[in-house]
């Protein structure tokens, strides 16, 4: 690599860092930093209220579950992927909604993964006992008591570990969510009937070396046995970061907010 190439590479790295820092600063300003505490357990979360928020108006609610790499207690990392999409949505002020980004503790998991050997995931056939999702459900109840939430327009989505958690959270609450989207996730196919009342969009990269694409394919095929309101999009040549593609889907949010629970 010659001097010019090194200079260009370093300049690009510096610019990327500056842009990332500015974005995270903007995210921190727009997403309020909160901590939910119940019975001694804590769950850090960020909340984004609609532009021109009106406390007397009912709003849709969107819950987003991050991936394993963003776990912790800094109440920052969960905004790395996805928050930009909702910030832009909030600026445009289309389909005003309340957006939640909780943060999973470092050594916990959104989903009941029984084993993960050689990227072969084994899930519980009845994923009920999960302390972290218990906290998420309590947080949802708390938010519902603080704000006027349109119960027919509650949505959930997530990526990787959060995609897995999305499947399992809907299983645990089959009558709660109108629509859900799962990015490079997976679950036990045996839960498919229980989650089929929710409208689904499932996404995955076919070159994913972290979470096999077959997991999403299997969930799609099983949910499709019980519902026509499910779609699967596979991105050719894309590795685990298929969320980059998903967040550029032009109709993702318009589809999400168009779904109303009966």
C-alpha positions as CSV (number, residue, x, y, z in Angstrom):
1,X,0.0,0.0,0.0
2,X,1.6,3.3,-1.1
3,X,1.5,6.6,0.8
4,X,-1.5,8.0,-1.0
5,X,-3.5,4.8,-0.3
6,X,-2.6,4.9,3.3
7,X,-3.5,8.6,3.5
8,X,-6.9,7.9,1.9
9,X,-7.5,5.0,4.2
10,X,-6.7,6.9,7.3
11,X,-8.8,9.9,6.1
12,X,-11.7,7.6,5.5
13,X,-11.4,6.1,8.9
14,X,-11.2,9.5,10.6
15,X,-14.3,10.7,8.7
16,X,-16.2,7.6,9.6
17,X,-15.3,8.0,13.2
18,X,-16.4,11.7,13.2
19,X,-19.7,10.9,11.5
20,X,-20.3,8.0,13.9
21,X,-19.6,10.3,16.9
22,X,-21.9,13.0,15.6
23,X,-24.6,10.4,14.9
24,X,-24.4,8.9,18.4
25,X,-24.4,12.5,19.9
26,X,-27.6,13.2,17.9
27,X,-29.1,9.9,19.0
28,X,-28.3,10.6,22.6
29,X,-30.1,14.0,22.3
30,X,-33.2,12.6,20.6
31,X,-33.6,9.3,22.4
32,X,-34.2,10.0,26.1
33,X,-32.1,7.8,28.4
34,X,-34.1,5.9,31.0
35,X,-33.7,3.0,33.4
36,X,-36.6,0.7,34.3
37,X,-36.3,-0.9,37.7
38,X,-38.6,-3.6,39.1
39,X,-38.1,-5.8,42.1
40,X,-34.3,-5.0,42.1
41,X,-33.8,-5.8,38.4
42,X,-32.9,-3.0,36.0
43,X,-33.3,-2.6,32.3
44,X,-31.7,0.4,30.6
45,X,-33.7,1.7,27.7
46,X,-33.9,4.6,25.3
47,X,-37.2,6.1,24.2
48,X,-38.0,8.3,21.3
49,X,-41.2,10.3,21.4
50,X,-42.9,11.6,18.3
51,X,-42.2,15.0,16.9
52,X,-44.7,17.5,18.4
53,X,-45.7,14.9,21.0
54,X,-49.2,15.3,22.4
55,X,-49.8,13.6,25.8
56,X,-53.5,13.4,25.0
57,X,-53.1,11.5,21.8
58,X,-52.8,7.8,21.3
59,X,-49.6,6.6,19.5
60,X,-48.4,3.3,18.0
61,X,-45.5,1.7,19.9
62,X,-42.4,0.1,18.3
63,X,-40.1,-2.1,20.3
64,X,-36.6,-2.8,18.9
65,X,-34.3,-5.6,20.2
66,X,-30.6,-5.2,19.4
67,X,-28.0,-7.9,18.8
68,X,-25.6,-9.7,21.1
69,X,-22.8,-7.3,20.3
70,X,-24.7,-4.3,21.8
71,X,-25.4,-5.9,25.2
72,X,-24.2,-4.1,28.4
73,X,-25.3,-1.3,30.7
74,X,-24.0,1.8,29.0
75,X,-27.5,2.6,27.6
76,X,-25.8,3.7,24.4
77,X,-24.7,0.7,22.3
78,X,-28.3,-0.5,21.6
79,X,-28.7,2.6,19.4
80,X,-25.8,1.6,17.0
81,X,-28.1,-0.3,14.6
82,X,-31.6,0.9,13.7
83,X,-31.9,4.1,15.6
84,X,-31.0,6.2,12.6
85,X,-34.0,4.8,10.7
86,X,-36.4,5.8,13.4
87,X,-34.7,9.2,13.9
88,X,-35.3,10.0,10.3
89,X,-38.8,8.7,10.5
90,X,-39.4,11.0,13.5
91,X,-38.0,14.0,11.6
92,X,-40.3,13.3,8.7
93,X,-43.2,13.0,11.2
94,X,-45.0,10.3,9.2
95,X,-46.9,7.8,11.2
96,X,-45.9,9.3,14.6
97,X,-45.0,6.6,17.1
98,X,-43.2,5.9,20.3
99,X,-40.0,4.0,19.8
100,X,-38.3,1.8,22.5
101,X,-34.7,0.5,22.5
102,X,-34.0,-1.5,25.6
103,X,-30.5,-2.9,26.3
104,X,-29.9,-6.5,27.2
105,X,-27.5,-7.1,30.1
106,X,-24.0,-8.3,29.1
107,X,-24.4,-12.0,30.1
108,X,-28.0,-12.4,29.3
109,X,-29.9,-13.2,26.1
110,X,-33.2,-12.0,24.5
111,X,-34.0,-15.6,23.5
112,X,-33.9,-19.1,25.0
113,X,-30.9,-20.6,23.2
114,X,-30.3,-24.0,24.8
115,X,-27.0,-24.5,22.9
116,X,-24.9,-23.0,20.2
117,X,-22.3,-25.3,18.9
118,X,-20.7,-24.7,15.5
119,X,-23.4,-22.1,14.8
120,X,-26.1,-24.8,15.2
121,X,-28.7,-23.1,17.4
122,X,-31.0,-25.2,19.6
123,X,-34.0,-23.4,21.0
124,X,-36.5,-24.2,23.7
125,X,-39.8,-25.6,22.3
126,X,-41.7,-23.5,24.9
127,X,-39.7,-20.3,25.5
128,X,-41.4,-19.0,28.5
129,X,-38.8,-18.8,31.3
130,X,-36.6,-15.9,30.3
131,X,-35.7,-13.2,32.9
132,X,-34.7,-10.7,30.3
133,X,-37.9,-10.9,28.3
134,X,-39.8,-10.8,31.6
135,X,-38.2,-7.4,32.1
136,X,-39.1,-6.3,28.6
137,X,-42.7,-7.3,29.1
138,X,-42.8,-5.3,32.4
139,X,-41.3,-2.3,30.6
140,X,-44.0,-2.5,28.0
141,X,-46.7,-2.4,30.7
142,X,-44.9,0.5,32.3
143,X,-44.8,2.4,29.1
144,X,-48.5,1.7,28.5
145,X,-49.3,3.2,31.9
146,X,-47.2,6.3,31.2
147,X,-48.4,7.1,27.7
148,X,-51.5,6.6,25.6
149,X,-50.7,3.6,23.4
150,X,-52.8,2.5,20.5
151,X,-53.3,-1.2,21.5
152,X,-54.0,-2.1,17.8
153,X,-50.7,-0.8,16.7
154,X,-48.0,-2.3,18.8
155,X,-45.0,-3.7,16.9
156,X,-41.7,-5.4,17.5
157,X,-38.5,-6.1,15.5
158,X,-34.9,-7.1,16.1
159,X,-31.7,-8.3,14.6
160,X,-29.6,-11.4,15.2
161,X,-30.1,-12.2,18.9
162,X,-32.9,-9.5,18.8
163,X,-34.5,-11.3,15.8
164,X,-34.5,-14.5,17.9
165,X,-36.0,-12.5,20.8
166,X,-38.7,-11.1,18.5
167,X,-40.0,-14.5,17.6
168,X,-40.0,-15.6,21.2
169,X,-41.6,-12.4,22.6
170,X,-44.5,-12.7,20.1
171,X,-44.8,-16.4,21.2
172,X,-45.1,-15.2,24.8
173,X,-47.6,-12.5,23.8
174,X,-49.6,-13.9,20.8
175,X,-52.3,-11.3,21.0
176,X,-50.2,-8.2,21.6
177,X,-48.2,-7.4,18.4
178,X,-49.9,-6.4,15.2
179,X,-46.7,-6.9,13.1
180,X,-43.1,-8.0,13.6
181,X,-39.9,-8.1,11.6
182,X,-37.0,-10.5,12.4
183,X,-33.5,-9.8,10.9
184,X,-31.0,-12.7,10.7
185,X,-32.7,-14.5,13.6
186,X,-34.3,-17.8,14.2
187,X,-36.4,-19.8,16.7
188,X,-37.9,-23.2,17.3
189,X,-40.3,-23.9,14.4
190,X,-42.6,-25.6,16.9
191,X,-43.7,-22.1,18.1
192,X,-44.9,-21.1,14.6
193,X,-48.6,-21.7,15.1
194,X,-48.7,-19.6,18.2
195,X,-47.1,-16.6,16.5
196,X,-49.1,-16.8,13.2
197,X,-51.7,-14.2,14.2
198,X,-49.0,-11.5,13.9
199,X,-48.0,-10.2,10.4
200,X,-44.4,-11.1,9.7
201,X,-41.5,-9.9,7.6
202,X,-38.3,-12.1,7.9
203,X,-34.9,-11.1,6.4
204,X,-31.6,-12.9,6.1
205,X,-28.3,-12.8,4.1
206,X,-27.6,-16.1,2.3
207,X,-23.9,-15.9,3.2
208,X,-24.4,-15.4,7.0
209,X,-21.7,-17.3,8.8
210,X,-23.0,-16.4,12.3
211,X,-26.7,-17.3,12.2
212,X,-27.5,-19.8,9.4
213,X,-30.0,-18.6,6.8
214,X,-31.8,-21.9,7.1
215,X,-33.2,-20.8,10.5
216,X,-35.1,-18.0,8.9
217,X,-36.2,-20.2,6.0
218,X,-37.6,-22.8,8.4
219,X,-39.5,-20.2,10.4
220,X,-41.0,-18.8,7.2
221,X,-42.1,-22.2,5.9
222,X,-43.6,-23.1,9.2
223,X,-45.5,-19.8,9.8
224,X,-46.8,-20.0,6.2
225,X,-48.6,-23.2,7.1
226,X,-50.9,-21.2,9.4
227,X,-50.9,-17.7,7.8
228,X,-50.5,-15.9,4.5
229,X,-49.3,-12.8,6.3
230,X,-45.6,-13.7,6.3
231,X,-42.8,-12.9,3.8
232,X,-39.1,-13.8,3.6
233,X,-36.4,-11.8,1.8
234,X,-33.0,-13.3,1.3
235,X,-30.1,-11.0,0.3
236,X,-27.7,-12.8,-2.1
237,X,-24.0,-12.5,-1.1
238,X,-24.8,-10.8,2.2
239,X,-23.2,-11.9,5.5
240,X,-24.5,-11.4,9.0
241,X,-25.0,-7.7,8.7
242,X,-28.2,-8.0,6.6
243,X,-29.7,-5.3,8.8
244,X,-27.8,-2.8,6.6
245,X,-30.0,-3.9,3.7
246,X,-33.2,-4.1,5.7
247,X,-32.9,-0.6,7.0
248,X,-32.7,0.6,3.4
249,X,-35.9,-1.2,2.5
250,X,-38.1,1.7,1.3
251,X,-41.4,0.3,2.6
252,X,-40.4,-1.3,5.8
253,X,-41.9,1.3,8.1
254,X,-44.9,2.1,5.9
255,X,-45.7,-1.6,5.9
256,X,-45.2,-1.9,9.6
257,X,-47.5,1.0,10.5
258,X,-50.2,-0.1,8.0
259,X,-50.9,-3.2,10.0
260,X,-53.6,-3.0,12.6
261,X,-54.4,-5.8,15.0
262,X,-57.9,-7.1,14.8
